[in-house]
Amino acid sequence: MATESPAYRSPDPPPAPTRWNPRAVRAFALAVSPFVLLPMVLTGSVLAAQSMTRGGVAWVLLCVPLVCVVGVVLGVVGARRGAKVLAEEPTYPAPERGRGLARAASIVGVLGAIFSVLGFFMACLSTMAFSRGRQLRRRGRLLLPPVARGASWTTRSMTVAVDADARDAVAAQWRENGRTEHASVAAFARLTLDLMALGAPASLLAGAQRDAADEVRHTELCFSLARAIDGREESPGAFPEAAGARTLSSVRAVALAQLAVDSLVDGALHEGVSARVVAKLKARCEDEAVRKVLEEIAADEGRHAAHGWDVVAWCVATGGATVASTLRGALDGLPEAMRSPLPEAAEGGAWERWGIHGNALEAEEYASALRDLKERVGRMCGADDGRAEGRSP
């Protein structure tokens, strides 16, 4: 009995390559957007609160939690919508060729955006409180040592003539300068540890060590100058907060980005502004002893700024595109103007004859340093995108 041969069936075609459903991609973007935007909103609110009245601060504190709740709701809604779209609708066919390259490009783009936001956030934190030079910070707050009785940091002998009605206030401001110099000693010690942890070359480590020694000498000069003005023997007190200052991330890419922004803001910018201001003060100062102190500090601060740029360049060369994206984001987070806290009597420049700058001098030199910084970062990161407002001489 003859058997019927089974009907011929052609083999099933291979499944077509797929790509993301566009609706799911949009839903996913909605889900993650709060986690990108919220840090920017929170940072902006904190910066706004710095210059607000008590009522304005209360308004910000009321609105920030509301923004956070709205962001979380948007994230949940977007995530659920994306899951539903992926479950109910098919994906669409896409050519196989070039798909891996497109995915890689997308990942690089997302990482660049994330590190750019990270740079913006870090720059905002680093400029919430302004003090020229490399400083220690915790959540944006400057860490400074107290002033205590004692002559251990007032070993330099000098004679300074200051008007009797301004003597105590000028001496107090020089002690405040000494506090920032003393904190910079710890900041450079932290920089040394960070560079060692990341495997930096010997030249960077040696530079950080020399800069720390310079700051020790600057602290002695400032406190000795204050004693010469008002006769009080006071020095920096115990500074336990220095041991608890912020450390770098355990993720190497993030750590390189953090170090790059820290060195850009505190090293290249703030040390650079300090060098410029002190150099101008040297020409305006009327007291010979103070002029010699300013001359010594100006030369050192200029070298510290150059070392800051060396660290930034090494981080870019080592970390590549992620560090470059972080620095570009940091540029957007830098304020166009910064002002050191000064006594009212010094703001107009009346104390510049005793080595204490006024607001106008600091504003002029900060603006100039910021223009040069933006141009240099653009060249260093391979994308001069027009952020620079002028050209360095």
C-alpha positions in Angstrom: 0.0 0.0 0.0 1.5 3.3 -1.1 2.0 5.9 1.6 1.6 9.6 0.9 4.8 11.6 1.2 4.5 14.4 3.6 3.9 17.8 2.0 7.1 19.8 1.7 7.5 22.7 4.1 10.1 25.3 3.6 12.2 26.0 6.7 11.1 28.9 8.9 12.9 32.1 8.1 15.3 33.2 10.7 13.9 35.8 13.1 14.4 39.4 12.0 16.8 41.5 14.0 14.9 43.9 16.2 15.4 47.3 17.7 13.9 49.2 20.6 10.2 50.1 20.2 10.2 53.9 19.9 7.4 54.2 22.3 9.2 52.2 24.9 12.3 54.3 24.4 10.3 57.5 25.1 8.8 55.9 28.2 12.2 54.8 29.4 13.5 58.4 28.9 10.5 59.6 31.0 11.4 57.2 33.7 15.1 58.2 34.0 14.7 61.9 33.5 13.9 62.7 37.1 17.2 61.1 38.2 19.0 63.4 35.8 17.0 66.6 36.5 16.5 66.3 40.2 20.2 66.9 41.2 20.2 70.0 39.0 17.0 71.3 40.6 18.3 70.6 44.1 21.6 72.2 43.4 20.0 75.3 41.9 17.7 75.5 44.9 20.6 75.3 47.4 22.5 78.0 45.5 19.5 80.2 45.4 19.0 79.8 49.1 22.5 81.0 49.7 21.4 84.5 48.7 17.8 84.5 49.9 16.2 85.9 53.0 14.8 83.6 55.7 11.4 83.6 54.0 13.0 82.7 50.7 14.9 79.8 52.2 11.7 78.5 53.8 10.0 78.7 50.3 12.8 76.7 48.7 12.7 74.0 51.5 9.0 73.7 50.9 9.2 73.4 47.1 12.2 71.0 46.9 10.3 68.0 48.5 7.4 68.7 46.2 9.7 68.6 43.2 11.2 65.3 44.5 7.7 63.7 44.9 6.7 64.8 41.3 9.9 63.4 40.0 9.4 60.0 41.6 5.8 59.9 40.3 7.0 60.6 36.8 9.7 57.9 37.1 7.2 55.3 38.2 4.7 56.2 35.5 7.3 56.1 32.9 8.7 52.8 34.0 5.2 51.2 34.1 4.3 52.6 30.7 7.6 51.3 29.2 7.0 47.8 30.6 3.4 47.8 29.2 4.5 48.8 25.8 7.2 46.2 25.6 4.8 43.5 26.7 1.9 44.3 24.4 3.5 45.5 21.2 6.0 43.9 18.9 9.3 45.4 18.2 10.2 46.5 14.7 12.6 44.9 12.3 15.9 46.6 11.7 19.0 45.9 9.6 21.6 43.8 11.3 24.5 45.7 9.8 25.7 48.5 12.1 23.4 47.6 15.0 26.3 46.9 17.3 28.0 50.2 16.4 24.7 52.1 17.0 24.3 50.5 20.4 27.9 51.4 21.3 27.4 55.0 20.2 24.2 55.2 22.3 26.0 53.9 25.4 28.8 56.4 24.9 26.3 59.2 24.5 24.4 58.2 27.6 27.6 58.0 29.6 28.8 61.3 28.3 25.5 62.9 29.4 25.7 61.3 32.9 29.3 62.5 33.4 28.4 65.9 32.1 25.6 66.2 34.8 28.1 64.9 37.3 30.6 67.7 36.4 27.9 70.3 36.6 26.8 69.1 40.1 30.4 68.9 41.4 31.2 72.4 40.1 28.1 73.8 41.9 29.1 72.2 45.1 32.7 73.4 44.8 31.6 77.0 44.4 28.8 77.3 46.9 31.3 78.9 49.3 34.2 80.8 47.7 37.7 81.0 49.1 40.7 81.5 46.8 43.0 78.5 46.7 42.6 74.8 47.1 40.3 74.0 50.0 38.7 71.1 51.9 34.9 70.8 51.6 32.1 68.6 52.9 28.9 68.8 50.9 30.0 72.1 49.6 30.8 73.6 53.0 34.3 74.9 53.5 36.3 73.3 56.3 38.5 75.8 58.2 40.5 75.4 61.4 39.6 77.5 64.5 42.0 80.2 65.9 43.5 79.4 69.3 45.9 81.2 71.6 49.6 80.3 71.0 52.6 81.5 69.1 53.6 78.3 67.3 52.6 79.8 63.9 53.8 83.4 64.5 57.5 82.8 64.3 58.2 85.5 61.6 59.4 88.8 62.9 58.1 91.9 61.1 56.8 95.4 61.7 53.6 96.7 60.1 52.0 100.2 60.5 48.2 100.2 60.3 45.8 103.0 61.3 44.7 102.6 64.9 40.9 102.5 64.1 41.4 99.7 61.6 44.2 97.7 63.4 42.1 95.0 65.0 39.9 94.4 61.9 42.8 94.2 59.5 44.7 91.8 61.8 41.5 89.6 62.0 41.3 89.5 58.2 44.9 88.4 57.9 44.2 85.6 60.4 41.2 84.6 58.3 43.6 84.4 55.3 45.8 82.3 57.5 42.9 79.9 58.2 42.4 79.3 54.5 46.1 78.8 53.9 46.2 76.3 56.8 43.2 74.4 55.3 45.1 74.3 52.0 47.9 72.3 53.7 45.3 69.5 54.3 43.8 69.9 50.9 47.2 69.3 49.2 47.8 66.3 51.5 44.5 64.9 50.4 45.5 65.6 46.8 48.7 63.6 47.3 46.7 60.6 48.6 44.3 60.8 45.7 47.0 61.0 43.2 48.7 57.9 44.7 45.5 56.0 44.7 45.0 56.6 41.0 48.6 55.8 40.0 49.7 59.3 39.0 53.3 60.0 37.9 56.0 61.1 40.2 56.0 64.7 39.0 52.4 65.3 40.1 53.1 63.8 43.5 56.2 65.9 44.0 54.3 69.0 42.9 51.5 68.4 45.5 54.1 67.9 48.2 55.9 71.1 47.4 52.6 73.0 47.2 51.7 71.7 50.7 55.0 73.0 52.1 54.3 76.4 50.5 50.9 76.6 52.3 52.6 75.9 55.6 54.9 78.8 55.0 51.9 81.0 53.9 50.1 80.2 57.1 53.1 81.3 59.1 53.3 84.5 57.2 49.7 85.4 57.6 49.5 84.7 61.4 52.9 86.4 61.9 51.6 89.5 60.0 48.5 89.6 62.1 50.6 89.5 65.3 52.7 92.3 64.0 49.6 94.4 63.5 47.7 93.9 66.8 50.3 92.1 69.0 48.2 89.0 69.7 49.8 85.6 69.6 47.2 83.4 68.0 47.6 80.4 65.7 45.5 77.7 64.0 43.9 75.3 66.5 43.2 71.6 66.3 41.6 70.7 63.0 40.0 67.3 63.3 37.6 67.9 60.4 40.5 67.6 58.0 40.7 63.9 58.6 37.0 63.5 57.5 37.1 65.4 54.3 35.6 64.0 51.1 37.5 61.2 49.4 37.3 60.0 45.8 34.9 57.3 44.6 36.0 53.7 44.5 35.0 53.6 40.8 38.1 54.6 38.9 36.3 56.5 36.1 34.3 58.5 38.6 37.4 59.1 40.7 39.3 60.6 37.8 36.3 62.8 36.9 36.1 64.0 40.6 39.8 64.8 40.7 39.7 66.6 37.4 36.9 68.9 38.5 38.5 69.5 41.9 41.7 70.5 40.3 40.0 72.6 37.7 38.0 74.6 40.3 40.3 74.8 43.3 43.6 74.4 41.5 43.4 76.1 38.1 40.7 78.6 38.8 40.8 79.5 42.5 44.6 79.3 42.8 44.8 81.2 39.6 42.5 84.0 40.9 44.6 84.2 44.1 47.8 84.6 42.1 46.3 87.4 40.0 44.8 89.2 42.9 47.9 89.0 45.1 50.1 90.2 42.2 47.9 93.3 41.8 47.8 93.9 45.6 51.6 93.9 45.7 51.7 96.9 43.4 49.0 98.8 45.5 50.3 97.9 49.0 52.0 100.8 50.8 53.7 98.8 53.6 57.1 97.2 52.8 56.7 94.2 55.1 53.2 93.4 53.7 54.5 93.8 50.2 57.2 91.2 50.7 54.7 88.7 52.1 52.4 89.3 49.0 55.3 88.9 46.6 56.2 85.5 48.1 52.6 84.3 48.1 51.9 85.5 44.5 54.8 83.5 43.1 53.7 80.3 44.9 50.0 80.6 44.0 50.9 81.0 40.3 52.9 77.8 40.5 50.1 76.0 42.3 47.6 77.0 39.6 50.0 75.5 37.0 50.2 72.3 39.0 46.4 72.2 39.0 46.3 72.3 35.3 48.9 69.5 35.2 46.5 67.3 37.2 43.6 68.2 35.0 45.6 67.3 31.9 46.7 64.0 33.3 43.1 63.1 34.3 41.9 63.9 30.7 44.7 61.8 29.2 44.0 58.9 31.5 40.2 59.0 31.7 39.5 60.0 28.1 36.0 60.9 27.0 34.2 60.5 30.3 36.6 63.0 32.1 36.3 65.4 29.1 32.5 65.3 29.4 32.7 65.9 33.1 34.8 69.0 32.6 32.5 70.4 29.9 29.6 69.9 32.3 31.6 71.6 35.1 32.0 74.7 32.9 28.2 75.1 32.9 28.2 74.9 36.7 30.8 77.6 37.3 29.3 81.0 38.3 30.1 84.0 36.3 31.0 86.0 39.4 32.2 85.0 42.9 32.9 87.1 46.0 34.9 86.3 49.1 33.4 87.3 52.4 35.0 90.5 53.4 34.5 93.1 56.2 32.4 96.0 54.9 35.2 98.4 55.4 37.4 96.4 53.0 34.9 95.9 50.2 35.6 99.2 48.5 39.3 98.6 48.4 40.4 100.9 51.3 42.4 98.0 52.8 44.4 97.2 49.7 47.2 99.4 51.0 47.5 96.7 53.8 47.3 93.7 51.5 43.5 93.0 51.8 41.7 93.1 48.4 38.4 94.8 47.6 35.4 93.5 45.7 36.2 95.2 42.4 39.8 93.8 42.2 38.6 90.3 42.9 35.7 90.5 40.5 37.9 91.7 37.7 40.5 89.0 38.2 37.9 86.2 38.6 36.2 87.2 35.3 39.6 87.2 33.5 40.6 83.9 34.9 37.2 82.3 34.1 37.5 83.4 30.4 40.9 81.9 30.1 39.8 78.7 31.9 36.9 78.1 29.5 39.0 78.6 26.5 41.7 76.2 27.8 39.3 73.5 28.8 37.7 73.7 25.3 41.1 73.1 23.7 42.1 70.4 26.2 38.8 68.5 25.6 39.0 68.8 21.9 35.8 70.8 21.6 36.0 74.6 21.7 32.3 75.0 21.7 32.1 78.7 22.1 31.9 78.8 25.8 34.9 81.1 26.0 33.8 84.7 26.1 37.2 86.0 25.1 40.7 85.1 24.2 43.5 85.0 26.6 46.3 87.4 25.9 
